[in-house]
Amino acid sequence: MASSILIVEDEPSIAELISVNLSHEGFLPVRAFQADQAAMLMKEVLPDLIVLDWMLPGKSGIQFAKEIRSNERTKDIPIIFLTARTEEMDKIAGLDAGADDYLTKPFSPKELIARIRAVLRRKSPQLTDEVIEINALKLDPTTHRVTCQNDDETIKIDLGPTEFRLLRFLMANPERVHARGQLLDKVWGDHVFVEERTVDVHIKRLRAALAPVGCETMIETVRGSGYRLTRNPSTVV
């Protein structure tokens, strides 16, 4: 699934330049020309990353970034500031407001995309196309293949699309405990309304698919908290 990038930029030519280049690189760009419009779009679907101009009509990018960081639902969305302000104090102010990166105008679209990829790798590794390997498990997001290396044999593991996304997220964030609500947001999407017990059903299916290769115990239940994928599983799941 393509990563969605919300472009909050009031200059149409710049917004179009960014949008076209993102589309060519396989991203899904969404455009807003001011903060209030962006906020309305985010009520429907959360983006994977925000490219935010500093100087916007009405509410500034700095103000909007602070609002994003103070909201429980949006606080973890990566933000890259894009601005003509080049002074060191401006950069510090942008980073203090919650930006993950800061790029000054004029800018290279290739550099912006490289920074977007870098921030996504750091903040949301499950959104990248890099192969993930933990113990004997190997997941390739590009080919949608999951395999297990058993001695000299590579065994293919068949997963449904939801189980694949669930395993991809867990493998990209190993050893971390994820509440059911967090998994719903990250795997199903915050705009999809399903019950939390749905997570339990798909965890059970994922474990069943991993059982023939002995990897089901890597997915642990943390009582009262949620689930995690661990490199050093216990015998109880």
C-alpha positions in Angstrom: 0.0 0.0 0.0 1.4 3.4 -1.0 2.3 5.8 1.8 0.0 8.9 1.9 1.7 12.2 2.1 -0.3 15.3 3.1 1.1 18.4 1.4 0.1 21.6 3.2 1.4 24.4 0.9 -0.5 27.5 -0.2 1.6 28.1 -3.4 -0.1 26.0 -6.1 3.0 25.6 -8.3 5.1 24.2 -5.4 2.3 22.0 -4.2 1.9 20.6 -7.8 5.7 20.1 -8.1 5.8 18.1 -4.9 2.6 16.1 -5.7 3.9 15.1 -9.2 7.2 13.9 -7.9 5.7 12.0 -5.0 3.3 10.2 -7.4 6.2 9.3 -9.7 8.0 7.7 -6.7 5.0 5.6 -5.7 3.6 7.8 -2.9 -0.1 8.9 -2.6 -0.1 12.7 -2.3 -3.0 14.7 -0.8 -3.0 18.5 -1.0 -4.3 21.2 1.3 -3.7 24.9 0.9 -4.1 25.9 4.5 -4.1 24.4 8.0 -7.9 24.3 8.5 -8.3 22.4 5.3 -5.6 20.0 6.3 -7.2 19.4 9.7 -10.5 18.6 7.9 -8.8 16.0 5.7 -7.1 14.5 8.7 -10.5 13.9 10.4 -11.3 11.5 7.6 -8.0 9.7 7.1 -4.6 10.2 8.8 -1.7 10.6 6.4 1.6 8.7 6.9 3.6 11.9 6.8 3.0 15.7 6.5 5.0 18.1 4.4 4.2 21.4 6.0 4.9 25.0 4.8 5.7 27.5 7.5 4.0 30.5 6.0 0.4 29.6 5.5 -2.7 31.9 5.2 -4.6 32.1 8.5 -2.9 29.7 10.9 0.9 29.3 10.5 2.7 26.0 10.0 4.3 26.4 13.4 0.9 26.7 15.1 -0.5 23.8 13.1 2.4 21.6 14.0 1.9 22.3 17.7 -1.7 21.4 17.4 -0.8 18.1 15.7 1.6 17.2 18.4 -0.8 18.1 21.2 -3.6 15.8 19.8 -3.5 12.2 20.9 -4.8 11.0 17.5 -2.2 12.8 15.4 0.8 13.3 17.7 2.9 10.6 16.1 2.5 11.7 12.4 5.9 12.6 11.0 6.3 16.3 9.9 8.8 17.8 7.5 8.8 21.6 7.4 9.3 23.2 4.0 10.0 26.9 4.3 12.0 29.9 3.0 13.2 30.7 6.5 16.8 29.9 6.7 18.0 31.3 10.0 19.2 28.9 12.6 16.7 30.2 15.2 13.9 29.5 12.7 15.1 25.9 12.3 15.2 25.5 16.0 11.7 26.9 16.3 10.4 24.4 13.7 12.0 21.5 15.4 10.8 22.6 18.8 7.3 22.8 17.4 7.5 19.1 16.6 9.0 18.8 13.1 11.0 15.7 12.3 13.0 17.4 9.6 13.4 20.9 8.1 14.1 21.7 4.4 14.5 25.3 3.1 13.3 26.7 -0.2 14.4 26.6 -2.9 14.6 22.8 -2.6 15.4 19.8 -4.7 12.4 17.4 -5.1 14.8 14.5 -5.0 16.2 15.7 -1.7 12.7 16.1 -0.3 11.8 12.6 -1.3 15.0 11.3 0.2 14.2 13.0 3.4 10.6 11.7 3.4 11.9 8.1 2.9 14.5 8.6 5.7 11.9 9.9 8.2 9.5 7.1 7.3 12.2 4.5 7.8 13.0 6.1 11.2 9.4 6.8 12.4 7.3 4.3 10.5 9.5 1.4 9.3 6.5 -0.7 8.4 5.8 1.8 5.6 9.1 1.2 3.7 9.8 -1.5 1.1 12.9 -2.9 2.8 13.1 -6.6 3.5 12.7 -7.4 7.2 14.4 -10.4 8.7 14.0 -11.6 12.3 15.4 -14.9 13.4 14.4 -17.4 10.6 11.5 -15.2 9.4 11.9 -13.1 6.3 9.3 -10.7 4.9 9.6 -9.0 1.6 7.1 -6.1 1.2 7.7 -5.7 -2.5 6.9 -9.3 -3.5 4.5 -9.9 -0.5 6.4 -13.1 0.3 7.1 -14.5 3.8 9.6 -17.3 4.2 11.3 -19.2 7.0 14.8 -20.6 6.7 14.8 -24.1 8.2 18.3 -25.6 8.0 19.0 -25.6 4.2 15.4 -25.3 3.2 13.4 -22.1 2.5 9.8 -22.6 3.4 7.1 -20.2 2.0 4.4 -19.1 4.5 1.0 -18.3 3.0 -0.7 -15.4 4.7 -3.9 -13.5 4.0 -3.6 -9.7 3.2 -4.5 -8.7 6.8 -2.2 -11.2 8.4 0.6 -10.0 6.1 0.1 -6.4 7.1 -0.1 -7.4 10.8 3.1 -9.4 10.6 4.8 -6.6 8.7 4.0 -4.1 11.3 5.0 -6.3 14.2 8.3 -7.3 12.5 9.1 -3.6 11.7 8.6 -2.8 15.4 10.0 -5.8 17.3 10.0 -6.1 21.1 7.5 -3.3 21.4 4.1 -3.9 23.0 1.2 -2.7 20.9 -2.3 -2.3 22.3 -5.2 -3.6 20.2 -6.3 0.0 19.5 -2.9 0.9 18.2 -2.8 -2.2 15.9 -6.2 -1.3 14.5 -5.0 2.2 13.7 -1.7 1.1 12.2 -2.8 -2.1 10.4 -6.4 -1.5 9.5 -6.3 2.3 9.4 -7.8 4.8 11.8 -10.8 5.4 9.4 -11.9 1.8 9.6 -14.3 1.1 12.4 -14.0 -2.5 13.6 -14.0 -4.0 17.1 -10.8 -4.5 19.0 -11.5 -8.3 19.3 -10.9 -8.4 15.5 -7.2 -8.1 16.3 -7.4 -11.2 18.4 -9.0 -13.1 15.6 -6.2 -12.2 13.1 -3.4 -12.8 15.7 -4.8 -16.3 16.1 -4.8 -16.8 12.3 -1.3 -15.4 12.0 0.0 -17.8 14.7 -1.7 -20.7 13.0 0.1 -19.8 9.7 3.4 -19.6 11.5 3.0 -22.7 13.6 4.1 -25.2 10.9 7.6 -23.6 10.9 7.7 -23.2 14.7 7.5 -19.4 14.7 4.1 -18.9 16.3 5.7 -18.3 19.8 7.5 -15.2 18.5 4.1 -13.4 18.7 3.5 -12.9 22.4 0.4 -11.8 24.3 1.2 -9.3 27.0 -1.6 -9.6 29.4 -3.6 -6.4 29.9 -1.5 -4.6 27.3 -1.6 -6.2 23.8 0.8 -8.1 21.6 4.5 -8.0 20.6 6.8 -9.8 18.3 10.0 -10.9 20.0 13.3 -12.4 19.0 13.5 -14.5 22.1 10.1 -16.1 22.6 8.9 -18.0 25.6 6.9 -21.2 25.2 3.7 -19.5 26.2 1.9 -17.3 23.7 
